[in-house]
Amino acid sequence: MFDIFGIISWIKKNISRKDLLFIFLLVFIYFLTRLYNLDQFPIFSDEGIYIHWAKVAWHDASWRFVSLTDGKQPLQTWGTIPFLKLFPENALLAGRLFSVATGLAGLIGIFTLLYYLFNKKTALIGSFIYVFTPYFLFYDRLALVDSGVNAAFIWIFFLSVLLARTRRLDTALLFGLATGFSLLAKSSVRIFLALSTLSPILFFEKNVKKIISKAINYYLLFSISSVLALVIYNVQRLSPFFHYVALKNTTFIMTFDEFLKNPFANFWHNIQIIPEYTINESGFILIIFAAIGLWQLFKKDKNLCLYFVSWILIPFLTIAFLSKVIFPRYLIFFGSIFVILSAYYLSNIKKYIIPSLLLIVFFSLYNYTILFDYAIIPFPEIDRGQYVEGATVGIGAREIVDFAREKSKNKEVILLAEGNFGLIGDVLDVFTKPGDKIFIKGYWPLDEKALFENQKELDKKHIYVVFAQKKDFPQEWPLKFIRKYDKPGNKSTIYLFELLK
């Protein structure tokens, strides 16, 4: 039975004024680090796609499942719409606020999980580590769904433990609701639901009859949770594009037939890059504390330790064997495991000075660059290519749209963009505002034919051409160079031209 007065009484008994001060400080630091210059970090091409989808879904209810046209679940699209309504003049800020919100859900989940599993001290330590861990600081500030996937991991893990220990119907329903909505974020969330079938590990004991009895009750409740989660997930069948999810997954994950033909096709490469990515983006030092914490947990609670190990090894091996493409953001949930186990280690030691200094030094090396100097972020080359140096980085897009807006005061503007999906059309669209007389036309390829086709519009409109990947421009093309936008590393440039008659 729900009792608000009982909840208030519990808070008064267990949370002191000092604790409240720590919690308010924690939340303040979270928002300070996530909101500072939130829309100043260069836009990434996938952000352009996702924000464009949210704009479309906002203005046309019949396209609320627009993300399914590319095989992507709709939660981010739906979750971004309220922020677009609040900040219609700044779509990039709106899109990134979705991740700030899901990051906050992850922070609350970390606190709740650690408080439940261990104690208040561990919860506070773990929450502060979470706030400053580079993995989360970075992805909580981008308009991507991966921060939400991480929050899903934390809450599914917590609710699976809670369901195993309580075996209550209300917990099963909460578990099902949380998992169902999480499944609308990304296909990879399904592995967390699958791992929850291992929760009976938590009540292993010598009495086999008790284990069997508890396991039967757990799986009955887990079945209810799973059915509820799948009912929510299948709301996507309202769209005729739902089947694209399975097709899209084959781009990143081996099919059964592919795996049978060559099960080690990607394995040896993947087992090298998974540790490299997760350890690097977690700030290096965290993995050491996590390993010590896991050992300490093994000595105190072997069942819980075994459950953690299963949530580490099974995803690691599954991803290593089956993944065709791996980016560090796909592995973000490993960072949460590092935080949980590191917090357990730090809460059980008496001398904090050296571990605290190590955390501050390693985290500062990353966090300073994330917040103040993105050009030198010490992330793996694959992420620097995506977010800092490569063709997918939208440096200059905001300035180009501002330039077009100024020119549109006397005549409508058409921006011909090299790329009709992501680069660079969708990126430019992010910076347009309601009422702008700017029209973006994406072409792939953007060639001589496309230029000549649009020359007929020059009498009535200004036409500018934006190239994000091409570097050589034939002299006979009817173009006048205006400006180029170089990126750190000088590996990629965005060019702006004016179309001539």
N, C-alpha and C positions, 0 to 999 in steps of 0.2 A: 504494500500500500504506500502510495506517495504521501510524504509528510514534509512540507516545507519547513515546519518548525523543528522537526528532527534534524534536517540538514543544517539549519542555522545553529542548532545546539551542538552538532558535531564540529562545525567550523570553529565555534567559540572554544570548544574543548581542545581541539588539535592544532589550530592555527593561531599563533600569538601575534601581537602587534608588530613585533620584530619580523616575523615571517611575512606579514602583509607588506611591510616596508620593502623587504627583499623582492617580493612578488611584483609590487608596483615598479620598483627599480628595474627588474627584469623585463617587464612589458615595455617600459619607457625605452630601454636600450634596444629592445627588439625593433620597435618602430623607428627609432632614430637611425639605426644601421640599415634598415630596409627602405626607408623613405628618403634618405639623404640622396639628393641628385638622382632620384629614381629614373627619370626620363632622359638623363644626360648620357648614360652609357649607350654606345652605338647599337642601333637596332639590328637584330639578326633576322635573316630572311624568313625563317619559320615563324617568327613573331608576326611578321607582316601577313603571312597566310592566315594565322589563327585570329588575328584582330580583324582582318577583312571578313572572315566567316562570321564573326560576332556582329559586325556591322550589318551584314546581309540578313542574318537571323533576327536582329533587332527590328529592322524596318520591314521585314516580310515574314510573317508567322509561318507561311507555307514552306519556308526554308530553315526552320529551326533545326533540322537534321543535316544542314549543308555540309558539315564536316565529314559525314559518312560518304560523300562523293569521292573522298580520298582515303576512305577506310579508317578514319579517325573517330573515336567515340566523342559524343557531344557535350560532355560535362564542362569542359573549358569554355566552349562557345556559350553555353547557357550562363555559366558563372561570370563571364566577362560583361554580359549585357547590362546588369545593374550598374557597373562601374562606368560603362559608356554613357549611361543616362546621367550619371553624376558629373562626368567630365567629357561632354561631347566635343569640346574644343581641343582635347588632348587625348587622343585615342591610345597613344603609346603608354601614357601614364595609367589609363584605365585598364589596359591589358595587363600591365605589370602588377597592378593592385590585386588582381585575381591571385597571383602567386604569393603576394604578401599575405593575403587572407589564408591561403592553404598552408603557408609556412607557419602562420600563427596556430592553425589547427594541429600542425605537427608538434609545435612547441608545447601546446596544452597536452597533447598525447604523451609526449616524453615525460612531462611532469607527473601526469596521472599514472602512467605505467611504472615509473620508478618509485613513486609513493606507494603504489599497491604492492609491488614485488619486494621492495626493500624498506625504505623509510623516508621521512621528510627531508633529512639531510642529503640523502642521495638524490632525491628529486630536485632539490635546489641546485646542487652541484651540476647534475646532468643538464638542467635547463640552461644554466649559464654557459656550459660547454657548447650546447646546441646553438645558442645565439651567435657564438663567435666562430663556429666551425666553418671554414671557407666553403665547403661543399654547399651548405645551406645558405650562407650569406650570398653566394653567387646566384644560385637557382631560385631563391626566394625573391629575386629582383628582376627576373626575366619573364616575359609573357609566354611561358611554356608550362606544360602540364606536369612536369616531373616533380615539382615541389608538392603537388597534390598526390602523386603516386607515393611519395615518401610518407606523407601524412596517412595515406591509406595503409601502408605497411605497418606503421606504428599502432594505429587503432585496431587493425585486424589481429595483429600479434597480441595486443593487450586483451581484446575481447575473447580471443581463443583461450587464453590463460584463465580469464575470469569465468568463461563458460565451463571449462574443464574442472575448475575448483568448486564452483557453486552448483552447476547443473540445474539452472533455473530457467523456466520458460521465458520470463521477461528478458533475461540476458540473451537468450537465443534469438529473440525478436530484434533486440538492439543490434546484435551481431549481424543478423540478416540484412537489416536496413543499412547499416554502415558499409557492409560488403557490397550490397547491391549498388549503392551510389558510387562506391569506389570503382566498380567494374565499368561504370560509364566514363571513367577517366582514361584508361589505357588497358590494352589486352594483357599486359604483363602482370596486372593485379591478380589474374587468375591463379598464378603460382602461389600467392599468399593464402588464398582460400584452400588450395590443395595442401599446403603445408599444415594448415590447421587440423587436418585429419590426424596429425601426429600428437595432438594434445594429450591423449591418454598416457603418454610418456611421463607426464607430471605426477601421476598417481601410481607409478610402479612401486611395488612392495613385495614382501615374501608371500603374502596371502593371495594366491592366484584367484580364488573365488571373488574376493573383493575387487580385484582389478577387472575381472570380467563383468561384474555387476555395474561398476562405475562406467566402464567402457560402453556397455550397451546403452545405458542412460545418456551418456554423452553423445553417442552417434545418433540416437533418436532425436535429440535436440539439435544436433548439428545438421541433420537432414532438414529440419524445419527452417533453420537459418539458410541453408543452401537453396531450398526451394524459393524462399522469399527473395533472396539475392538474385536468383535467375529470373524471377518474375519481373523485378525492376530492370534487370539487364535487357530483357526481351522487349522492353518498351521501344527499343530501336527498330523493331520489326514493323513499326508504323511507317517507317521510311522504305521506299523501294530500293534504297541504296545499301541496305544493311549487309548484303552479301559481299560488299567490297571490303568489309573488315577482314574476313578470312583471306581474301586475295592479297590485301596489303600485308598481312602477317607473313606471307610467304616471301616477301621482299627481305625480311629481317630474320626469319626463323626457317630452318630446314624443314621440308616436308618429311613425312614418314618414309616415302620412297627414296628421297635424297639421302636420308640418314642411313638407310639400309645399304645403299650402294657404297657409301664412303663415310662411315661414322666418325672418322678422325679428320675429316676434310678441314675443319676449322679449329679443332681442339688444341693443337700444340701452339698455335698462334694466340688463341684466346686465353689460355692459362697463363700466358705471359703478360698480356695487356690488362686483364681484369685486376690483378693486384697493383699493377703500375698506376692505373687510373684511380682506383679507390683510395689507395694510400696517399698518392700525390694530392688529390683534391680534398682529402680530409686533413691535410696539413702535416703529414708524415708522423709526427710524434704520437698521434692518437692511436695508431695501430699497436704501439708498444704498450701503452696503458691498457688497451683493450685485451691484449694477450694475457697480461698479468691479472686483470680482472676476471677473465675466463677461468684461469687456473685457481684463483681464490674461490670462485663460485663452485668449481668442481669439488673442492674440499668441503664446502659447506652444504651444498644442495646439488647432488649429482643429477637428479631428475631434471631440474631446471637448467643445469649446465648442458645436459644432453639435448634438451629441447632447443636451446640456443645454437648448439653445434649443428643440429639438423637444419635450422633456418639459415645457417651459413654455408654448409657443405652442399646441400641439395640444390639451392639456387646457383651456387658457383659452378657445380658440375653440369647442371642443366644448361646454363648460359654458355659454358665452355664448349659443350658438345653441339648445341643446336643453333647458336647465333651465327648468322652470316655477317651482320654489321653490329658493331658495338661502339657507342659513344659513352663517355664518362657519365653523362646524365642518366643513362639507362640503369646505372649501377648505384644510384644515389642512396638506396635503402641500406646498402652495406655501411654507409656513413652513420646511419642511425644505430646500427648494431655496435659500431665502434664507440659511439657516445654513451650508450647504455652501459656497456662493460667498463669503459673508462671511468664513468661516474661511480660504479660499484667499487672499483679499485681505490679511487681517490677518497671515497667516504670511509674507507677502512684503514687509512694511514694516519699517523699522528703528525708527521712533519710535511707541511704542504709547500714549503718555500721552493725547493728545487723543482718538483713537478709543475707548480704554478708558473715559475719563471720559464720553464721549457715550453709550456702551452702559450704563454704570452709572446715569446720570441718567435716560435714557428707560425702561430696564427697571424701575428702582426706582419710577417713577411708577405703573406697572401692578402690579408684584409686591407692593408694600406693601399695596395695596388688596385684591388677591386673597387674601393670607394674613391680613390684619389688619382690613380695613374694606371688606367686600364692597359696602356700600351706595353707595360712590362709585367703583366700577370704571369707568374711562373707555373702556369698550367701545362699539361702535356701538349705537344705540338698539334695534335688533332683538334683540341679545343681552341688553341690560339688561332688556328686556321679558320675555325667556324665563327668565332666571336670577335676577333681582333684584326686579323691580317687578310683573310681570304675574300673570295668573291661574294660570299654570303653575308658579309658585313656591310651595313647600309650607311657608312660614313658619307655625309654629303646629301643624303636624301632629304633631310629636314630643310637644309639650305636651298635645295633645288625647288622644293614646293613653295618656300617663302619667296623665292625669286619669281616663280610662276604666278603667285598670288599678287605680287606687285604689278606684274605685266598685265594681269587680267582686269585691272581697273578700267582700262579703255577698250579692251577686246578679249573675248574668251580665249583660253589657252588649252591647247592639246599637248600632252606629254606622251611622246612615243617611247615606250619602255622596252628594253631588251629583256624579254622574258614575260610570258603570260601567266606564270604561276610562281609565286614566291619572289624571285628576282626578275626585275626590280619593280615590276608593276605594283604588286601588293605592298611592298615596302613604301613606295611613294604614296599609295592610297592611305596609309596609316596617318600621314601628316596633313591630309586634306581636312578641311573643316566644313561644317554645315553652311551652305550658302556660297561656297567657293565656286567660281566659274572656271574650274579646272577639270579637264577630262583626261583620263589616263587610258591609253590603248596599248596593251601588251602584245608583242610579237615575238615569236620564236621560229626561225631566226629573224632578227631585225636586219633586213638586207636592203639592197638597192630597190627592189620591187616595192617593198613597203614604203620606202621614202617617196618614190614617184607617185604612188597611189594617194598619198596625203597632200601632195603639192596643190591639188585643186582647192583645198580648204584655206590656203594662205591669204586669199583676199578678205576673208571674214574673220580669221582667227590667227593668233600667234601659235606657232608649232615649234616645239623644242624636242630634242632627241636625247635620250639618256641611255648610255651603254655601261653595263656593269661587268662584262666579261671580255668583250672585244677590245683589242689593243691597236690594231692596224686599220686605218680608214683610207680607202682609195681616194686620190685627189679629185677624181671625177664625180664623187658623190656630192650632191648639193647641200653641203653642210658648212656652217661657220662655227669655228671653235669658240666657246665662251669660257669654260673653266673645267679643270679637272680636280678631283678630290682624292689625294693619295692616302693610303692607309699605312699603319705601322708595319715595318718590315719591307715596304716597297714591293710587295708581291702582287698587289691588286690595286686597281684605280677605277673610279667612276668618272665618266666623261659626260659633259653637258655641251650639246651643240644646238644651234638654231638651224631650222630647215629653211632653205632658200628656194626661190623659183628656178 
